[in-house]
Every structure is written in structure tokens, then in C-alpha cells.
Amino acid sequence: MPDPSPSRTPRHADRISRMKTGVVLGSAAALAAVGGLIATSGSGRAAQASAAQNTADGSQSTVNPDRFTGSDDGQPVIVYDPQTNSYYQVPSDGSGAQQFAPGGNVQSGGVQGGPMMRSGGS
Amino acid sequence: MSTGTPLTPGGMRRLGFAAMGTRVEVLLPAEHVDDGHVVRALFQDWEARLSRFRPDSELSRLNARGGGVVSPLLAGVLDAALRAARRTDGLFDPGLCAQLCAAGYDRPFNEMDPASEPSSVLPLPGGAWRRVQLTDRGFVRLPQGMRLDFGGIAKGMAVDCAAHELRRRGVPGGMISAGGDLTVWGEPPAGDAWIVAIDTDPPVPHVPLRHGSLATSTTGRRRWGATAHHTIDPRTGRPAATDLLQVSVAADTCGMAETVATAALVAGTAGAMDLLERLDLPALLIPLRGDPVTVGAWPAATPLGASR
């Protein structure tokens, strides 16, 4: 995916930063979104309505007709429908900026307040 | 590997339980703590349906018969897994159950003999996922001899699903982690981000995560015998001989983060950087030897401890 940020260059060596040197080559601009949030809007609601309609129609499953397209346009999300006690799938809607909070506190040796969760593989 | 005990911010409550072979933790606003039961019920349901260790699970029955009509849940997870396999050029492979068993991981990890060694029979490489048939009516046909394992991706997708359900119930913000694969939503209880500690030795700075998900894959856990571990390289069918110890990836969804982290771990440093650059996902690579490497927008900083 092309990145207009001038801070990023096409070479791997320039696009990574080594903790040893503490150099941050990704600018705040480069912290822009890489895709959609967990589907909560737009197509997500449409897909939800579609799935509910499938159920109301008495079809054998609540499968969203948008599923199984074979495309690779984002990660679909499984959604639980408590009304039918079933699961169905919505596509990622591709909207919304997210990612890390840009902030110098990381560089200064951690974040105030301590960690809320740990991630270390399982 | 210790990076400090997670803290429960004021006004929040922490719930924890065991499911899907790991520990699930939920951080919710105190006034919404009763909604946490939804997360537990959801994980228990997914485990009952999708565990390869339960002979009566839907996944085990599908693996045994090689095909048939499956539930929307199983079809959805399989669909996502096949997308993830395509996205990673097969470095993430959901069809490695037989190879995991050949490596010795044929029962829940806490029931394994830590001294056991992989089978001497050479396992087949992966890649059979390319021949999996999945129709829009949920009919599945597996290639002969292939069995599915949804261990990692199912945990990640369950996190996504649980977070979605809590949002739907009006929970304004929270954090759900399944063995360290986690997602956050809403306003953090303090500051402008949810703070995640990455387990490494020496420790690295905590990661401020505003939205989305973060997952870590490692060869440092779930190990047995002399060198065996649970991350199979689909190119060989054996535990991956990678120069990476651990990979953390941030992405829109926990399912995406988990599968890409696994693929990057298998790929090794050079392949991981190519993959992560192509997908434009921030990541932290912890090599077996040498300094941690950040990719993309992952915040980098001086290590908190001594240089590796």
C-alpha cells in the first residue's frame, strides 16, 4: 500500500527502526489507519439487517450473502445475534482511523499508569 | 519474562476465566461489569464448537468426516482462515492439525508430556487449504488427509466477536484479551490510549493502543521435547525453524493480528518484514539473537532493560 508519508522510504532498512538506537522513522502521519475498525457502522449494520432478514425468511442459515466472495478485502468479523442465538459474519467496513497513540511517552521509557493487559503469546 | 502486573484502572473491573486453552481477561467499566458474562458464555460456546481436542465438537466431526454442511460460526471462521491464508501466501495455514499431532501436540497442552518428542515419521507439508471447498450455503469439503485447526484464529475472532457484542450492548469502552491476543474499544480510562505490556526479556516499553487489536505469537511457549513447539511451518510440516522468537502485530481485528503474527513468526525476519510491509501493519519482531525490530508505525524506543 503506497504511503504518502515523506518519512517513509521504499527501502526496508529505512522503514524499520531499531530499538537500540531509539530512532523512530514512522512519523505521526505514518500512524494513520491501516484499515477498518471492527465492523460497527455502515456495511456492518447493513450486513446485520441482511442476516436478520435471512432468519426471518426462514432460510436454513443466517449466512450473510456477502460472505464467501473469495475476495481478500479485509478481515470479516463474526457477530453474535442474541435474538436468534446464532452467529453470522460481517465484512470489515474499511473505515475509521485507528492504531497507536502517537506520543513521546513511549520513548521516554514507558507509559504512565502501568500496563492494563499483557501480550506475550500463548 | 516479566513486564509488571497489569493494573486495573480506577472505575474499571477485571474479569478472568479459562477458556480455549488459555486465560481470558476482560477489562470493563465498573457499571458494566455484569455484561462480562457475555464474554465467558461466548468463549465457552466457541470452545465447545471449535476445539480440536473435543471429539464431540463440530470441528472434530468435520475433520472426521471430511465434509458436510457446517454452522454459520464454523463456516465464518473457516472463511476468515482461508482469507488469512491467502493474505499471507500460505504462511498462516489452518490445515495443519495432522502436522501438529505428528509433532506431538495431540492433546491439550496441559496434558502433554513435556519430554515427548515429535514422531519420527516425516510429516507432509501444508498448503492443502488451497483445495478446501466452502460454499455460500456452508457446505465444506476438505482435501483428503487434511484436518483443520482453528486454535489461534478462533481465539482472536472470539475476542472480536465478544467486543462487538459488548459494544452492541452499550458498553462504551473496554479491553478483552485471550492469552495476550487482545482488542480495545472506546475511550481509555486514563490518558489517550489503552496500555499493553509486551512480554519480552529484557522488557520493552509498553504499547499505547488507541483502537483495534494487538496479538503476539511466540515460539517461546508451548514447547516440549528438545526443540518442538506449537508453531508449524507449512512449508515443512514441522515446528518452524525461525530466527524469530516472538512477533507482535497490531491490526484492525484480533483475528487479523493473530494470523499475521503467526505468519510473520514462521517467515523469519526477512520474510516477516516483507509480509508486514505489504500488509502495512505495524509490528514488533523479537529475534532469537539481536535487538528487537519495529516495523511500520509501531512505536519504537530505547529498551527499558539492558541491550539484548
Boltz contact constraints between the chains, C-beta under 6 A:
constraints:
  - contact:
      token1: [A, 1]
      token2: [B, 280]
      max_distance: 6.0
  - contact:
      token1: [A, 12]
      token2: [B, 273]
      max_distance: 6.0
  - contact:
      token1: [A, 16]
      token2: [B, 293]
      max_distance: 6.0
  - contact:
      token1: [A, 16]
      token2: [B, 295]
      max_distance: 6.0
  - contact:
      token1: [A, 17]
      token2: [B, 294]
      max_distance: 6.0
  - contact:
      token1: [A, 17]
      token2: [B, 300]
      max_distance: 6.0
  - contact:
      token1: [A, 18]
      token2: [B, 291]
      max_distance: 6.0
  - contact:
      token1: [A, 19]
      token2: [B, 291]
      max_distance: 6.0
  - contact:
      token1: [A, 19]
      token2: [B, 292]
      max_distance: 6.0
  - contact:
      token1: [A, 19]
      token2: [B, 300]
      max_distance: 6.0
  - contact:
      token1: [A, 19]
      token2: [B, 303]
      max_distance: 6.0
  - contact:
      token1: [A, 20]
      token2: [B, 291]
      max_distance: 6.0
  - contact:
      token1: [A, 22]
      token2: [B, 301]
      max_distance: 6.0
  - contact:
      token1: [A, 22]
      token2: [B, 302]
      max_distance: 6.0
  - contact:
      token1: [A, 24]
      token2: [B, 300]
      max_distance: 6.0
  - contact:
      token1: [A, 26]
      token2: [B, 297]
      max_distance: 6.0
  - contact:
      token1: [A, 30]
      token2: [B, 297]
      max_distance: 6.0
  - contact:
      token1: [A, 31]
      token2: [B, 297]
      max_distance: 6.0
  - contact:
      token1: [A, 34]
      token2: [B, 280]
      max_distance: 6.0
  - contact:
      token1: [A, 34]
      token2: [B, 281]
      max_distance: 6.0
  - contact:
      token1: [A, 35]
      token2: [B, 252]
      max_distance: 6.0
  - contact:
      token1: [A, 36]
      token2: [B, 252]
      max_distance: 6.0
  - contact:
      token1: [A, 38]
      token2: [B, 160]
      max_distance: 6.0
  - contact:
      token1: [A, 38]
      token2: [B, 164]
      max_distance: 6.0
  - contact:
      token1: [A, 38]
      token2: [B, 253]
      max_distance: 6.0
  - contact:
      token1: [A, 61]
      token2: [B, 72]
      max_distance: 6.0
  - contact:
      token1: [A, 61]
      token2: [B, 138]
      max_distance: 6.0
  - contact:
      token1: [A, 62]
      token2: [B, 72]
      max_distance: 6.0
  - contact:
      token1: [A, 63]
      token2: [B, 72]
      max_distance: 6.0
  - contact:
      token1: [A, 68]
      token2: [B, 79]
      max_distance: 6.0
  - contact:
      token1: [A, 68]
      token2: [B, 136]
      max_distance: 6.0
  - contact:
      token1: [A, 72]
      token2: [B, 83]
      max_distance: 6.0
  - contact:
      token1: [A, 72]
      token2: [B, 86]
      max_distance: 6.0
  - contact:
      token1: [A, 72]
      token2: [B, 87]
      max_distance: 6.0
  - contact:
      token1: [A, 75]
      token2: [B, 253]
      max_distance: 6.0
  - contact:
      token1: [A, 75]
      token2: [B, 255]
      max_distance: 6.0
  - contact:
      token1: [A, 75]
      token2: [B, 256]
      max_distance: 6.0
  - contact:
      token1: [A, 76]
      token2: [B, 80]
      max_distance: 6.0
  - contact:
      token1: [A, 77]
      token2: [B, 160]
      max_distance: 6.0
  - contact:
      token1: [A, 78]
      token2: [B, 76]
      max_distance: 6.0
  - contact:
      token1: [A, 78]
      token2: [B, 157]
      max_distance: 6.0
  - contact:
      token1: [A, 78]
      token2: [B, 161]
      max_distance: 6.0
  - contact:
      token1: [A, 79]
      token2: [B, 164]
      max_distance: 6.0
  - contact:
      token1: [A, 80]
      token2: [B, 161]
      max_distance: 6.0
  - contact:
      token1: [A, 80]
      token2: [B, 165]
      max_distance: 6.0
  - contact:
      token1: [A, 87]
      token2: [B, 72]
      max_distance: 6.0
  - contact:
      token1: [A, 87]
      token2: [B, 73]
      max_distance: 6.0
  - contact:
      token1: [A, 88]
      token2: [B, 72]
      max_distance: 6.0
  - contact:
      token1: [A, 89]
      token2: [B, 76]
      max_distance: 6.0
  - contact:
      token1: [A, 98]
      token2: [B, 211]
      max_distance: 6.0
  - contact:
      token1: [A, 98]
      token2: [B, 212]
      max_distance: 6.0
  - contact:
      token1: [A, 99]
      token2: [B, 297]
      max_distance: 6.0
  - contact:
      token1: [A, 100]
      token2: [B, 208]
      max_distance: 6.0
  - contact:
      token1: [A, 100]
      token2: [B, 299]
      max_distance: 6.0
  - contact:
      token1: [A, 101]
      token2: [B, 192]
      max_distance: 6.0
  - contact:
      token1: [A, 101]
      token2: [B, 193]
      max_distance: 6.0
  - contact:
      token1: [A, 101]
      token2: [B, 208]
      max_distance: 6.0
  - contact:
      token1: [A, 101]
      token2: [B, 210]
      max_distance: 6.0
  - contact:
      token1: [A, 106]
      token2: [B, 205]
      max_distance: 6.0
  - contact:
      token1: [A, 106]
      token2: [B, 299]
      max_distance: 6.0
  - contact:
      token1: [A, 106]
      token2: [B, 301]
      max_distance: 6.0
  - contact:
      token1: [A, 107]
      token2: [B, 301]
      max_distance: 6.0
  - contact:
      token1: [A, 109]
      token2: [B, 304]
      max_distance: 6.0
  - contact:
      token1: [A, 110]
      token2: [B, 205]
      max_distance: 6.0
  - contact:
      token1: [A, 110]
      token2: [B, 206]
      max_distance: 6.0
  - contact:
      token1: [A, 111]
      token2: [B, 195]
      max_distance: 6.0
  - contact:
      token1: [A, 111]
      token2: [B, 206]
      max_distance: 6.0
  - contact:
      token1: [A, 111]
      token2: [B, 208]
      max_distance: 6.0
  - contact:
      token1: [A, 113]
      token2: [B, 190]
      max_distance: 6.0
  - contact:
      token1: [A, 114]
      token2: [B, 7]
      max_distance: 6.0
  - contact:
      token1: [A, 115]
      token2: [B, 4]
      max_distance: 6.0
  - contact:
      token1: [A, 115]
      token2: [B, 6]
      max_distance: 6.0
  - contact:
      token1: [A, 115]
      token2: [B, 195]
      max_distance: 6.0
  - contact:
      token1: [A, 115]
      token2: [B, 197]
      max_distance: 6.0
  - contact:
      token1: [A, 115]
      token2: [B, 206]
      max_distance: 6.0
  - contact:
      token1: [A, 116]
      token2: [B, 6]
      max_distance: 6.0
  - contact:
      token1: [A, 116]
      token2: [B, 27]
      max_distance: 6.0
  - contact:
      token1: [A, 116]
      token2: [B, 194]
      max_distance: 6.0
  - contact:
      token1: [A, 116]
      token2: [B, 195]
      max_distance: 6.0
  - contact:
      token1: [A, 117]
      token2: [B, 6]
      max_distance: 6.0
  - contact:
      token1: [A, 117]
      token2: [B, 175]
      max_distance: 6.0
  - contact:
      token1: [A, 117]
      token2: [B, 177]
      max_distance: 6.0
  - contact:
      token1: [A, 117]
      token2: [B, 182]
      max_distance: 6.0
  - contact:
      token1: [A, 117]
      token2: [B, 196]
      max_distance: 6.0
  - contact:
      token1: [A, 118]
      token2: [B, 6]
      max_distance: 6.0
  - contact:
      token1: [A, 118]
      token2: [B, 197]
      max_distance: 6.0
  - contact:
      token1: [A, 118]
      token2: [B, 199]
      max_distance: 6.0
  - contact:
      token1: [A, 119]
      token2: [B, 180]
      max_distance: 6.0
  - contact:
      token1: [A, 119]
      token2: [B, 196]
      max_distance: 6.0
  - contact:
      token1: [A, 119]
      token2: [B, 198]
      max_distance: 6.0
  - contact:
      token1: [A, 119]
      token2: [B, 214]
      max_distance: 6.0
  - contact:
      token1: [A, 119]
      token2: [B, 216]
      max_distance: 6.0
  - contact:
      token1: [A, 120]
      token2: [B, 180]
      max_distance: 6.0
  - contact:
      token1: [A, 120]
      token2: [B, 199]
      max_distance: 6.0
  - contact:
      token1: [A, 120]
      token2: [B, 216]
      max_distance: 6.0
  - contact:
      token1: [A, 121]
      token2: [B, 180]
      max_distance: 6.0
  - contact:
      token1: [A, 121]
      token2: [B, 216]
      max_distance: 6.0
  - contact:
      token1: [A, 121]
      token2: [B, 217]
      max_distance: 6.0
  - contact:
      token1: [A, 121]
      token2: [B, 218]
      max_distance: 6.0
  - contact:
      token1: [A, 121]
      token2: [B, 221]
      max_distance: 6.0
  - contact:
      token1: [A, 122]
      token2: [B, 22]
      max_distance: 6.0
  - contact:
      token1: [A, 122]
      token2: [B, 179]
      max_distance: 6.0
  - contact:
      token1: [A, 122]
      token2: [B, 180]
      max_distance: 6.0
